[in-house]
Amino acid sequence: MTKQIQDAYIVAAIRTPIGKAPRGVFRNTRPDDLLAHVIRAALAKAPSVDPQRIGDVIVGCAMPEAEQGMNVARIGLLLAGLPDTVPGVTVNRFCSSGAQAVAMAADRIRLGEADLMLACGTESMSMVPMMGHRPAINPAVFDNEHIAIAYGMGITAEKVAERWKVSREDQDAFALQSHQRALAAIAAGEFAEEIAPYTLDDHYPDLATHAIKADRRRIDTDEGPRKDTSLDGLSKLKTVFRAGGSVTAGNSSQMSDGAGAVLLASAQALKDYGLTPLARFVGASVAGVPPEIMGIGPKEAIPRALKLASIRRDQLDWIELNEAFAAQSLAVIRDIGLDPARVNPLGGAIALGHPLGATGAKLTATVVHGLRRRRQKYGMVTMCIGTGMGYAMVLEAV
């Protein structure tokens, strides 16, 4: 007998503030502690929920080793105080890992295999650098450049800029807009609902008294946006990936630390626990593209996700397109005709940061709360993915 697909609803979506790596506010904070923090914060938004009913905790992480290795999902949920009967699994689809966790959690509910699921993402680029501590690339890349890992991310951005004719001036203008939108959003309190402030306890020696002093700080604001960003300043930055190129540190996403968590529930769980849904998971899709133009991935994933959702592109009110690079963001926007006013209205990763595997969960929180504040209906989370893929997920405010 065929089971009927049921709806999966988001009932909580929360994230940490995002810190800059490798010398930002979270440089000494473990990613599993950040993960535990957002798990507790998400469950605090639904205090009636019985944690023992959580079917699984799925956590995205792009570099799952060292401090965020050893199945960080299971470690994080236990650190958060969840019952040891709750399982956890770590998933890795690079930059879309956190969004992939949301889709996988939703699918478990839609298939009737669970009534409550936690989908999360965590990443410390301060503690675990890009590509990890010990990269071991298959030597076949030296014989065949098409094998995905042969291309550094910056080179793929240069190739996209060249092929889609995205100028340096346009990239810098896009980067400036990202900072301006982010700063305006922070000033207006737009992120308040989605951020779970984190308390840092730092200890340092007082050389005069030979005592250890404690410094407690409450972190509640994203660290990345810069008030001093200007077109003049951006235009003076040197290209970093190709001589004579156009991609700079200023028009690329920031390396970051952070975590996010999304609590999903079935219609039955909504009734059982008196929960108010924030959004409905509508559908998600992933697509492959040539590795050398990795950044264009969303242009293939977005049409597939829209088809699954049975909606048109112009019905999307809010689009969170992860700004891996200004070059690829502009190429995607122009290629498939996205409305720039609906893309990243609160700024993107160039200003706010890109904590790799946590980004998808972070952007989910931004879309869910943004749609409700503005009384809009459909939102999308989409991003390019290293080695040549694109991801897109459609959510509906309820």
DRENVEX-548554 format. One line per field, with one value per residue (C-alpha): x, y, z. Coordinates in Angstrom, 3 decimals. Example, Ala and Ser with C-alpha at 12.3 -4.5 7.8 and 13.67 -1.06 7.14 Angstrom:
% DRENVEX-548554
c1: 12.300_13.670 .
c2: -4.500_-1.060 .
c3: 7.800_7.140 .
This chain:
% DRENVEX-548554
c1: 0.000_1.416_1.819_0.591_3.278_2.591_3.734_6.792_6.673_9.396_8.486_11.803_14.768_17.676_21.347_24.351_25.792_28.433_32.060_34.954_37.656_40.377_40.706_37.097_34.944_34.533_38.191_38.478_34.917_34.449_31.991_30.348_29.667_28.135_26.029_24.862_23.927_21.616_20.047_19.112_17.899_15.717_14.085_13.551_11.311_9.084_9.119_6.142_8.067_9.207_12.866_12.593_10.209_12.943_13.568_17.079_19.451_20.986_23.921_25.705_29.452_31.742_35.031_34.011_37.326_39.225_36.986_34.014_34.777_33.810_30.149_29.713_25.921_25.822_28.366_26.535_23.131_24.556_26.348_22.971_21.454_19.186_18.295_20.811_17.975_18.114_20.425_22.535_24.215_26.628_26.216_28.544_27.617_30.155_28.499_24.960_25.439_23.191_20.443_20.817_20.236_16.929_15.801_16.766_14.973_11.876_11.882_11.835_8.705_7.092_7.529_5.929_9.122_9.334_7.173_9.972_13.410_16.288_18.314_21.457_24.777_28.022_31.433_34.532_36.816_39.044_39.745_39.382_40.651_39.325_40.150_40.955_44.254_45.669_44.394_45.102_43.975_43.803_46.803_44.514_43.702_47.105_46.129_42.536_41.672_37.955_38.101_36.369_38.912_41.499_39.949_40.392_37.200_38.710_39.692_36.166_34.881_37.321_36.108_32.472_33.264_34.988_32.325_29.323_31.094_30.795_33.054_35.238_33.200_29.933_31.426_32.641_29.280_27.523_29.884_29.237_25.492_25.862_27.527_25.048_22.035_23.509_24.305_20.803_19.285_21.330_20.368_16.694_16.862_15.970_18.080_16.890_14.351_16.780_19.877_20.463_23.044_26.143_27.933_31.718_33.815_37.423_40.257_43.568_46.491_46.890_50.655_50.582_48.691_49.561_45.858_43.640_40.899_37.615_35.902_32.265_30.794_27.386_27.710_24.466_25.512_27.165_30.788_31.351_29.606_31.938_30.797_33.973_33.382_33.416_33.701_37.003_38.391_37.108_38.550_42.037_42.160_44.448_43.125_44.114_43.529_44.620_46.915_44.780_41.629_38.696_38.034_39.326_38.942_36.474_34.047_34.265_32.514_34.152_35.570_33.403_32.403_28.824_25.959_22.240_19.357_15.903_13.188_10.740_7.427_4.624_0.991_0.389_3.215_1.756_-1.473_0.188_2.328_0.248_2.976_2.605_4.337_6.542_6.864_6.207_8.993_7.882_10.749_14.444_16.687_20.385_22.137_25.619_27.540_31.084_33.511_35.401_32.269_31.130_29.510_26.813_25.247_22.101_20.963_20.459_19.052_16.563_14.369_14.255_13.192_10.519_9.142_8.955_7.201_4.803_5.427_6.841_10.055_8.117_6.212_9.386_9.180_12.536_15.655_18.706_21.405_24.615_27.251_30.236_31.577_30.003_30.926_28.870_25.973_25.630_26.010_23.164_20.913_21.391_21.333_17.947_16.431_16.093_14.776_17.813_15.517_14.323_17.807_19.532_17.513_19.405_22.843_24.711_27.842_30.197_29.165_27.602_29.944_29.824_30.443_30.399_28.345_26.327_25.292_22.250_20.716_21.568_19.913_16.852_16.392_16.771_14.168_11.626_11.632_11.941_8.893_6.776_7.900_7.061_3.939_5.287_4.617_7.405_11.109_14.147_17.551_20.048_23.800_26.651_28.640_32.321_33.294_30.447_26.923_23.998_21.268_17.847_15.093_11.604_9.818_6.309_5.389_2.267 .
c2: 0.000_3.382_5.932_9.465_12.135_14.390_17.940_18.896_22.185_24.364_25.339_26.904_28.300_29.806_30.575_31.985_35.346_34.769_35.373_36.156_33.535_32.991_35.860_36.698_36.400_32.613_31.819_29.849_28.482_24.870_24.139_21.364_23.899_26.289_23.387_22.479_26.121_26.342_22.953_24.159_27.473_25.796_23.515_26.481_27.927_24.843_24.050_21.703_19.267_15.991_15.685_11.901_12.123_13.605_11.020_12.148_15.098_15.695_18.096_19.560_20.161_20.787_19.808_17.124_16.544_17.595_19.682_19.063_15.442_12.168_12.537_16.057_15.625_13.002_14.847_18.149_16.763_15.111_18.326_20.050_17.706_15.700_12.178_9.559_7.781_10.523_9.586_11.941_11.867_14.240_14.949_16.695_18.353_21.132_24.588_23.206_20.790_22.719_23.088_19.429_18.554_20.475_18.620_15.221_15.934_17.107_13.973_11.735_13.533_13.589_9.822_9.292_7.949_10.660_13.383_15.598_16.199_18.574_19.818_21.789_22.993_23.925_25.071_26.632_27.902_29.246_25.762_23.695_25.513_25.188_21.677_20.536_20.070_17.380_17.607_14.445_15.159_12.294_12.645_11.935_15.654_16.288_14.138_15.366_18.917_18.151_16.133_18.527_19.234_20.379_23.847_26.204_28.097_31.434_30.179_28.907_32.399_33.931_31.530_32.436_36.157_35.696_33.512_35.514_38.850_40.077_43.096_43.986_47.162_45.214_42.752_45.536_47.336_44.092_43.637_47.174_46.598_43.441_45.405_48.279_45.969_44.000_47.112_48.491_45.160_45.059_48.649_47.813_44.666_42.412_39.505_39.629_36.801_34.390_34.966_33.118_35.318_33.468_34.196_34.035_33.536_34.502_34.135_35.961_36.559_39.891_40.329_42.962_40.854_37.380_36.556_35.016_37.413_36.536_38.521_37.677_38.992_38.566_38.169_39.019_40.644_39.354_40.403_40.654_43.799_46.793_50.400_51.596_49.609_51.831_51.444_53.278_50.912_47.820_48.960_49.212_45.598_43.312_40.235_37.116_34.163_35.225_37.946_40.420_38.862_40.467_38.395_39.905_39.337_42.220_40.711_37.166_35.575_35.808_32.819_32.427_30.517_29.737_27.281_27.056_24.743_24.101_22.117_20.394_18.737_16.776_17.925_15.358_16.772_20.257_18.976_16.873_19.733_22.776_24.086_27.049_26.451_29.157_27.672_24.590_22.741_22.627_20.915_20.923_19.968_19.554_19.597_19.051_21.472_21.492_21.847_24.683_26.881_25.638_28.960_28.738_25.697_27.481_28.269_24.532_23.719_26.605_25.578_22.007_23.128_25.432_22.576_20.322_23.102_23.772_27.522_30.108_32.046_35.306_33.852_33.831_36.763_36.222_34.513_33.813_33.211_32.460_34.957_32.667_35.279_38.394_37.041_33.875_35.593_38.150_35.470_33.428_36.469_37.577_34.145_33.067_36.512_36.774_40.056_41.670_43.396_40.008_38.498_38.831_41.864_41.828_41.352_38.142_36.167_38.843_40.958_38.503_35.549_31.990_29.353_26.590_23.674_25.941_28.399_26.478_26.306_29.972_31.076_28.953_30.943_34.208_33.278_31.855_34.863_37.360_36.007_36.241_39.766_41.013_38.850_37.217_33.691_31.856_31.909_30.084_29.092_28.413_28.135_26.882_23.931_23.103_20.502_21.638_21.464_23.721_23.455_25.107_24.725_26.267_27.232_28.602_30.863_29.702 .
c3: 0.000_-1.009_1.774_1.199_1.405_4.379_5.006_7.046_8.927_10.410_13.971_15.033_13.099_14.983_14.532_16.309_15.397_12.720_13.678_11.371_10.916_11.868_14.360_15.209_18.311_18.009_17.261_20.524_20.583_19.576_16.749_18.753_21.516_18.954_17.715_21.217_21.788_18.767_19.509_22.985_21.572_18.942_21.502_23.833_21.093_21.428_25.176_24.936_22.728_24.256_23.123_23.221_20.255_18.025_15.322_14.429_14.524_11.092_11.042_8.041_8.226_5.267_6.929_9.464_11.212_14.355_16.644_14.343_13.563_15.263_14.139_15.484_15.284_18.025_20.146_19.775_20.732_23.835_24.807_24.410_26.979_24.685_25.844_24.772_22.951_20.276_17.373_15.275_11.883_10.159_6.435_4.001_0.731_1.225_1.182_1.063_3.980_6.372_3.762_2.818_6.477_6.371_3.241_4.647_7.913_6.038_3.907_6.983_8.152_4.708_4.439_7.837_9.406_12.087_13.620_14.941_13.430_14.066_11.101_11.854_10.542_12.242_11.082_12.608_9.883_12.654_13.998_10.808_7.706_4.174_2.895_6.434_8.228_5.944_2.358_0.400_-3.147_-5.612_-7.961_-10.921_-10.961_-12.506_-15.494_-15.847_-14.818_-15.112_-11.904_-9.570_-6.863_-9.414_-9.427_-6.519_-5.693_-6.664_-10.101_-10.723_-9.844_-12.337_-15.019_-14.309_-14.395_-17.746_-19.370_-18.091_-18.631_-15.041_-14.665_-11.692_-11.239_-11.049_-8.568_-6.290_-6.496_-5.552_-2.600_-1.373_-1.612_0.481_3.285_3.049_3.195_6.095_8.112_7.525_8.572_11.774_12.609_12.062_14.236_11.308_12.604_16.220_15.875_14.285_16.434_19.695_21.509_22.699_25.966_25.782_28.900_28.232_30.756_30.689_33.068_34.856_34.814_37.548_40.110_38.764_38.918_36.240_35.237_33.561_30.846_30.016_26.764_25.152_21.377_19.601_16.311_13.155_13.075_9.319_7.999_7.730_7.931_6.224_3.028_-0.052_-3.798_-3.693_-1.074_-2.861_-6.182_-4.682_-3.482_-5.429_-7.185_-5.287_-7.604_-11.084_-12.374_-14.278_-12.871_-11.061_-7.919_-4.688_-0.965_-0.976_-3.483_-2.110_0.867_4.272_6.136_9.203_12.325_13.312_13.670_12.960_13.896_12.458_14.262_11.914_12.780_11.166_11.232_13.977_16.094_15.643_17.203_19.889_21.213_20.288_17.976_15.641_12.303_10.829_7.360_5.266_3.492_-0.142_-1.941_-2.783_-5.655_-6.353_-9.724_-11.082_-13.310_-14.769_-11.833_-13.485_-13.345_-9.949_-9.010_-11.656_-9.951_-8.688_-12.222_-12.762_-9.325_-9.116_-12.101_-10.797_-7.319_-8.768_-10.866_-7.799_-5.888_-8.796_-8.625_-11.002_-10.482_-10.146_-7.190_-5.099_-2.698_-0.997_-2.358_-0.217_-2.826_-0.963_-2.037_-2.444_-4.857_-6.343_-9.794_-9.474_-7.710_-10.507_-13.171_-11.658_-11.175_-14.779_-16.408_-15.076_-14.599_-10.826_-9.446_-7.730_-5.229_-3.954_-3.703_-0.327_0.844_4.171_2.632_1.955_2.692_1.353_4.347_6.799_6.323_5.039_7.719_5.064_6.412_8.716_6.000_4.752_8.226_8.789_5.545_6.318_9.511_7.615_4.981_7.430_9.726_6.871_5.049_8.174_9.049_5.578_5.247_2.115_0.921_-0.908_-0.153_-1.469_-0.139_-2.915_-3.295_-5.420_-4.130_-4.422_-7.059_-9.325_-7.918_-7.089_-4.446_-4.156_-1.535_-1.524_1.695_2.199_5.106_6.975 .
